[in-house]
Amino acid sequence: MTTDATVGDPVVIDTIHDQLDANGLLPGEHLMDAGYISAELLLTAPSQRGVRVIGPVRPMTRRTVQATGYDKASFSIDWDARRATCPAGAHSRYWTDGLDNNQRSAIRIRFATETCAPCPSRGQGTDSTHYGRQLTVRPQDQDVVLERVRAEQTTEERKAVYAIRSGVEGTSHQAVTAAGTRRTRYAGLRKTALAHILTATAANLLRLDAWWPGQPLAPTRTSHLAALDLAA
């Protein structure tokens, strides 16, 4: 599917699934990279389309979590009472339903400043000197799915399943290096889309040319940084 460069990956998934379904090619499992994965997709694809979406969910990367250790899992969330409880036993004061920067449903939970300020564990909860700890979570049904997938993706079974996607990454890399697909040579989406079809055809021919004579697969490339580490 060819789009403007500014269109986000998750936006196109429904259209791609519609096109696959119209051609009788909708898969039972669809392996995607992290850019396409969203909580909504993980929740709706199996129930609405019968497609099991498999892809990495981004871990919690908040700077405070990395520095101190109190991540979202350290907090207990009471969805019915609409409040969170921190590891020290304090309750949140504010619970606000809204949208995140990508216009997706999100809930912002905030602890009062006077609650966090005197806490001996303050440094483990927030690095702000003016505000209490804040959490941003998805609605309950999406949050449950995200936490389940985060746990599953660390297992060897899930890693083995997702390893199949390395073939897709190899194909994408070949299209970039052999045909320069990172940039378009033409103006307009229609011409660019046609160029993408021709590029995909060329990639198939290149692979057939390597397959028929039994050319062995190329080894995984070692980056310059990794090569220096191996040399040391």
DRENFI-316867 format. One record per residue: x, y, z of N, C-alpha, C in turn; residue in one letter. Coordinates in steps of 0.02 Angstrom, whole numbers, padded with zeros to 5 digits, always signed. Example, Ala and Ser with C-alpha at 12.3 -4.5 7.8 and 13.67 -1.06 7.14 Angstrom:
// DRENFI-316867
+00660-00284+00390+00615-00225+00390+00660-00165+00390A;+00642-00112+00354+00684-00053+00357+00645+00002+00394S;
// end
This chain:
// DRENFI-316867
+00043-00059+00000+00000+00000+00000+00044+00062+00000M;+00035+00106-00048+00077+00165-00055+00040+00226-00027T;+00073+00261+00018+00043+00320+00050+00094+00377+00052T;+00071+00435+00072+00118+00490+00086+00163+00468+00143D;+00223+00497+00145+00272+00478+00196+00249+00496+00266A;+00204+00544+00272+00182+00566+00338+00128+00522+00368T;+00102+00474+00331+00049+00430+00356+00080+00378+00402V;+00053+00373+00463+00080+00325+00511+00063+00253+00493G;+00108+00207+00511+00098+00136+00494+00032+00107+00521D;+00013+00120+00584-00048+00088+00609-00111+00108+00572P;-00110+00167+00538-00169+00192+00505-00189+00149+00445V;-00140+00115+00414-00154+00080+00351-00173+00007+00361V;-00169-00019+00422-00179-00090+00432-00250-00112+00413I;-00300-00074+00432-00369-00094+00415-00378-00098+00339D;-00349-00051+00303-00355-00052+00230-00319-00112+00200T;-00261-00127+00227-00223-00186+00203-00261-00250+00216I;-00291-00256+00274-00330-00315+00290-00392-00319+00246H;-00423-00262+00231-00480-00262+00186-00461-00288+00117D;-00404-00265+00092-00381-00287+00026-00364-00361+00025Q;-00332-00385+00078-00316-00456+00082-00380-00498+00086L;-00428-00474+00125-00491-00510+00132-00529-00513+00065D;-00528-00458+00028-00563-00455-00036-00534-00504-00087A;-00470-00520-00079-00437-00567-00124-00431-00637-00096N;-00465-00649-00038-00462-00715-00008-00394-00733+00021G;-00356-00683+00041-00288-00694+00065-00277-00672+00137L;-00331-00661+00173-00325-00639+00243-00293-00694+00284L;-00236-00682+00316-00201-00735+00353-00230-00747+00422P;-00218-00807+00447-00237-00821+00516-00191-00789+00565G;-00127-00781+00545-00077-00746+00586-00043-00694+00541E;-00032-00635+00568-00001-00581+00530+00057-00554+00572H;+00118-00567+00550+00178-00544+00585+00196-00473+00562L;+00202-00427+00609+00216-00357+00593+00273-00332+00636M;+00305-00277+00613+00355-00247+00656+00321-00200+00706D;+00361-00173+00752+00332-00135+00808+00294-00073+00785A;+00313-00044+00728+00281+00017+00705+00208+00010+00690G;+00186-00051+00674+00116-00063+00656+00073-00083+00716Y;+00104-00104+00770+00067-00133+00826+00036-00078+00869I;-00027-00086+00886-00061-00042+00933-00106-00085+00977S;-00125-00057+01033-00169-00093+01079-00236-00107+01046A;-00261-00059+01007-00325-00069+00973-00322-00127+00924E;-00267-00131+00886-00260-00183+00836-00255-00252+00869L;-00217-00257+00923-00211-00321+00959-00278-00345+00985L;-00321-00297+01001-00386-00314+01029-00438-00330+00976L;-00439-00290+00922-00493-00296+00873-00479-00346+00817T;-00415-00354+00797-00400-00399+00740-00425-00470+00752A;-00413-00501+00810-00438-00569+00821-00514-00573+00824P;-00545-00525+00856-00618-00529+00866-00658-00509+00805S;-00633-00460+00767-00671-00435+00710-00651-00468+00644Q;-00588-00491+00639-00565-00519+00575-00540-00591+00580R;-00530-00615+00641-00503-00682+00649-00429-00685+00634G;-00394-00629+00639-00322-00625+00625-00285-00617+00690V;-00238-00660+00703-00195-00654+00762-00134-00612+00743R;-00131-00552+00770-00076-00507+00755-00018-00523+00801V;+00042-00531+00772+00101-00547+00811+00154-00495+00796I;+00178-00462+00847+00229-00412+00839+00250-00386+00907G;+00309-00355+00911+00334-00331+00975+00297-00270+01000P;+00280-00271+01064+00251-00213+01098+00308-00176+01132V;+00309-00112+01124+00364-00073+01153+00363-00078+01230R;+00421-00087+01260+00424-00090+01333+00414-00021+01363P;+00405-00019+01429+00400+00045+01463+00469+00078+01461M;+00474+00138+01432+00539+00170+01424+00543+00237+01458T;+00497+00251+01502+00499+00316+01536+00565+00325+01573R;+00593+00385+01569+00660+00397+01596+00663+00382+01671R;+00610+00399+01708+00609+00385+01779+00612+00310+01792T;+00577+00271+01752+00577+00199+01761+00647+00171+01751V;+00682+00195+01699+00749+00171+01685+00797+00189+01741Q;+00787+00247+01770+00834+00270+01821+00819+00243+01890A;+00755+00229+01905+00737+00212+01973+00707+00143+01982T;+00664+00121+01937+00638+00054+01942+00564+00047+01954G;+00527+00101+01969+00455+00096+01979+00421+00103+01911Y;+00405+00047+01879+00370+00050+01816+00295+00043+01828D;+00257+00042+01774+00184+00039+01781+00162-00024+01819K;+00198-00079+01808+00179-00141+01841+00186-00137+01917A;+00224-00088+01941+00232-00080+02014+00171-00050+02046S;+00126-00022+02006+00066+00011+02031+00005-00035+02023F;-00039-00033+02072-00101-00071+02069-00157-00025+02045S;-00192-00046+01993-00245-00003+01965-00313-00034+01980I;-00355+00005+02013-00424-00015+02027-00468+00019+01975D;-00487-00019+01924-00524+00010+01868-00594+00033+01889W;-00625-00003+01934-00692+00015+01956-00692+00079+01998D;-00643+00085+02042-00638+00144+02085-00603+00202+02049A;-00574+00189+01990-00539+00239+01950-00483+00272+01990R;-00438+00230+02015-00381+00255+02051-00324+00204+02049R;-00264+00228+02061-00205+00184+02064-00174+00189+02133A;-00140+00136+02152-00106+00134+02217-00032+00122+02204T;+00011+00164+02233+00083+00157+02222+00112+00104+02267C;+00174+00083+02257+00204+00032+02300+00207+00051+02374P;+00205+00117+02389+00206+00139+02458+00137+00140+02490A;+00085+00124+02450+00017+00121+02476-00024+00183+02468G;+00002+00235+02436-00035+00297+02426-00080+00291+02365A;-00137+00325+02367-00186+00323+02313-00180+00385+02269H;-00194+00376+02205-00194+00432+02159-00254+00477+02173S;-00248+00540+02150-00303+00588+02161-00341+00604+02097R;-00307+00603+02040-00337+00625+01977-00339+00567+01927Y;-00395+00561+01893-00405+00509+01842-00440+00544+01783W;-00405+00553+01727-00432+00592+01671-00433+00550+01608T;-00493+00542+01580-00500+00509+01515-00487+00559+01459D;-00449+00537+01408-00435+00583+01353-00401+00546+01296G;-00360+00583+01259-00325+00556+01201-00251+00570+01209L;-00209+00526+01181-00138+00538+01182-00117+00579+01121D;-00052+00585+01109-00028+00627+01054-00048+00599+00985N;-00064+00534+00983-00085+00503+00920-00160+00497+00915N;-00196+00533+00958-00269+00535+00958-00300+00466+00973Q;-00266+00428+01016-00293+00364+01039-00316+00372+01111R;-00364+00331+01129-00391+00335+01197-00337+00322+01248S;-00335+00364+01299-00285+00357+01352-00313+00384+01417A;-00288+00357+01471-00308+00379+01538-00246+00405+01574I;-00251+00466+01599-00195+00496+01637-00212+00494+01711R;-00168+00462+01748-00177+00455+01821-00122+00496+01855I;-00141+00537+01903-00090+00578+01935-00099+00576+02011R;-00042+00573+02045-00041+00576+02117-00031+00648+02138F;-00060+00667+02195-00055+00736+02219+00017+00752+02238A;+00037+00814+02229+00105+00836+02246+00118+00825+02320T;+00069+00842+02362+00079+00835+02434+00083+00762+02456E;+00060+00717+02413+00065+00645+02428+00136+00620+02415T;+00165+00641+02358+00231+00616+02339+00288+00653+02372C;+00279+00718+02387+00334+00759+02412+00367+00730+02475A;+00330+00711+02527+00363+00686+02588+00379+00611+02585P;+00361+00577+02531+00370+00504+02528+00444+00486+02526C;+00467+00439+02569+00538+00419+02568+00557+00383+02504P;+00508+00358+02466+00522+00324+02403+00510+00369+02343S;+00507+00434+02355+00493+00481+02301+00540+00472+02241R;+00603+00463+02255+00652+00456+02201+00641+00396+02157G;+00605+00346+02183+00590+00287+02144+00526+00295+02103Q;+00486+00346+02120+00423+00356+02086+00423+00411+02035G;+00459+00466+02050+00460+00523+02004+00523+00563+02015T;+00547+00594+01960+00605+00638+01967+00584+00712+01966D;+00518+00724+01966+00494+00793+01967+00494+00820+02038S;+00514+00883+02045+00514+00914+02111+00452+00956+02123T;+00409+00961+02073+00350+01004+02078+00284+00966+02074H;+00285+00904+02047+00223+00868+02036+00229+00797+02063Y;+00170+00767+02076+00170+00697+02096+00178+00652+02035G;+00185+00588+02048+00195+00539+01994+00134+00537+01948R;+00147+00530+01883+00095+00525+01834+00102+00460+01795Q;+00045+00429+01780+00043+00369+01739-00005+00381+01681L;+00013+00355+01623-00032+00356+01565-00045+00284+01545T;-00108+00264+01546-00126+00195+01530-00181+00194+01477V;-00189+00137+01445-00243+00127+01398-00307+00107+01435R;-00365+00112+01403-00425+00085+01434-00415+00012+01455P;-00454-00011+01501-00441-00074+01534-00433-00133+01486Q;-00478-00140+01436-00473-00197+01392-00409-00195+01351D;-00387-00135+01330-00325-00130+01293-00265-00140+01338Q;-00268-00115+01399-00213-00123+01446-00199-00196+01462D;-00252-00235+01470-00245-00306+01485-00209-00342+01427V;-00229-00325+01365-00197-00357+01307-00124-00338+01302V;-00108-00274+01313-00038-00251+01309+00006-00287+01359L;-00018-00293+01421+00023-00326+01472+00032-00400+01457E;-00020-00432+01429-00013-00503+01411+00039-00512+01356R;+00037-00469+01305+00084-00475+01250+00155-00459+01273V;+00163-00410+01317+00229-00394+01343+00259-00454+01379R;+00218-00491+01415+00243-00550+01450+00258-00606+01400A;+00215-00616+01351+00224-00670+01303+00286-00661+01259E;+00301-00599+01241+00354-00588+01192+00424-00601+01221Q;+00428-00612+01286+00493-00629+01316+00505-00704+01317T;+00455-00744+01298+00462-00816+01300+00497-00842+01237T;+00531-00899+01243+00566-00927+01186+00517-00949+01132E;+00458-00971+01151+00408-00992+01102+00388-00933+01057E;+00374-00875+01086+00355-00818+01046+00414-00794+01003R;+00474-00796+01031+00533-00775+00992+00542-00819+00931K;+00530-00885+00939+00537-00931+00883+00486-00917+00828A;+00424-00901+00849+00372-00885+00800+00389-00821+00762V;+00412-00770+00799+00425-00705+00768+00489-00706+00725Y;+00533-00755+00738+00595-00759+00699+00581-00769+00625A;+00522-00795+00608+00504-00804+00538+00505-00738+00500I;+00492-00684+00536+00488-00619+00503+00555-00594+00477R;+00609-00627+00496+00675-00607+00471+00677-00610+00395S;+00639-00656+00365+00636-00660+00292+00605-00598+00262G;+00555-00569+00296+00524-00507+00272+00574-00450+00276V;+00611-00446+00331+00660-00393+00338+00715-00399+00285E;+00734-00461+00270+00784-00472+00218+00759-00449+00150G;+00696-00462+00136+00666-00441+00072+00664-00365+00068T;+00644-00332+00123+00641-00259+00124+00711-00230+00114S;+00760-00260+00146+00828-00235+00139+00852-00242+00066H;+00835-00298+00035+00855-00308-00035+00822-00256-00081Q;+00758-00240-00067+00724-00190-00108+00755-00121-00099A;+00779-00107-00039+00810-00042-00026+00878-00037-00060V;+00919-00089-00052+00988-00087-00079+00990-00095-00154T;+00946-00138-00182+00949-00152-00253+00907-00103-00294A;+00853-00078-00265+00808-00036-00304+00796+00034-00275A;+00827+00048-00217+00821+00115-00189+00751+00136-00171G;+00714+00092-00138+00644+00106-00123+00633+00157-00068T;+00686+00180-00037+00677+00232+00015+00655+00298-00017R;+00671+00308-00080+00652+00369-00115+00615+00352-00179R;+00567+00394-00197+00531+00384-00259+00562+00425-00315T;+00561+00398-00375+00587+00434-00434+00532+00473-00470R;+00471+00467-00445+00414+00495-00481+00373+00540-00436Y;+00335+00585-00468+00290+00630-00432+00220+00600-00431A;+00190+00598-00371+00122+00573-00365+00119+00501-00341G;+00065+00486-00305+00057+00420-00276+00045+00365-00328L;+00009+00382-00382-00008+00331-00432+00056+00305-00466R;+00100+00350-00485+00162+00328-00518+00207+00292-00468K;+00209+00318-00407+00250+00285-00356+00224+00216-00339T;+00158+00208-00337+00129+00142-00323+00146+00093-00379A;+00144+00115-00441+00164+00072-00497+00237+00053-00491L;+00279+00101-00472+00350+00086-00463+00360+00034-00409A;+00320+00037-00356+00326-00012-00302+00308-00083-00327H;+00257-00087-00370+00238-00152-00397+00294-00180-00440I;+00324-00138-00482+00379-00160-00525+00440-00180-00483L;+00452-00142-00430+00508-00159-00385+00498-00226-00352T;+00436-00239-00329+00421-00304-00298+00431-00360-00348A;+00411-00349-00410+00420-00399-00462+00495-00412-00474T;+00534-00359-00476+00606-00366-00485+00638-00405-00427A;+00614-00391-00365+00641-00427-00308+00625-00501-00313A;+00565-00518-00337+00547-00589-00346+00593-00622-00397N;+00608-00587-00452+00652-00615-00504+00723-00624-00477L;+00747-00575-00439+00814-00582-00409+00818-00643-00363L;+00765-00654-00326+00766-00711-00279+00759-00777-00315R;+00720-00778-00368+00715-00839-00408+00782-00855-00441L;+00816-00803-00464+00881-00812-00496+00932-00841-00447D;+00925-00825-00383+00970-00852-00332+00947-00921-00310A;+00880-00934-00312+00853-00997-00287+00866-01055-00335W;+00853-01045-00399+00857-01099-00447+00927-01131-00451W;+00981-01091-00452+01048-01123-00454+01073-01145-00386P;+01033-01134-00333+01053-01157-00266+01103-01111-00233G;+01100-01047-00248+01146-01000-00217+01133-00997-00142Q;+01183-01007-00100+01170-01008-00027+01149-00939-00002P;+01111-00939+00052+01089-00876+00082+01149-00838+00110L;+01147-00772+00104+01201-00731+00131+01198-00731+00207A;+01254-00728+00240+01254-00726+00314+01227-00659+00338P;+01205-00658+00400+01181-00597+00431+01238-00546+00435T;+01224-00485+00413+01276-00434+00412+01295-00414+00483R;+01360-00406+00495+01385-00383+00559+01401-00309+00553T;+01371-00269+00596+01382-00197+00594+01454-00181+00611S;+01476-00121+00591+01545-00100+00606+01558-00098+00681H;+01509-00076+00719+01517-00072+00792+01524-00142+00821L;+01481-00189+00798+01485-00258+00822+01551-00290+00802A;+01576-00274+00742+01639-00301+00719+01697-00279+00764A;+01695-00217+00786+01747-00192+00831+01746-00229+00898L;+01684-00244+00922+01677-00280+00984+01703-00351+00978D;+01690-00383+00921+01715-00451+00909+01791-00452+00905L;+01819-00400+00873+01892-00397+00866+01926-00388+00932A;+01892-00351+00978+01921-00341+01044+01920-00405+01085A;
// end
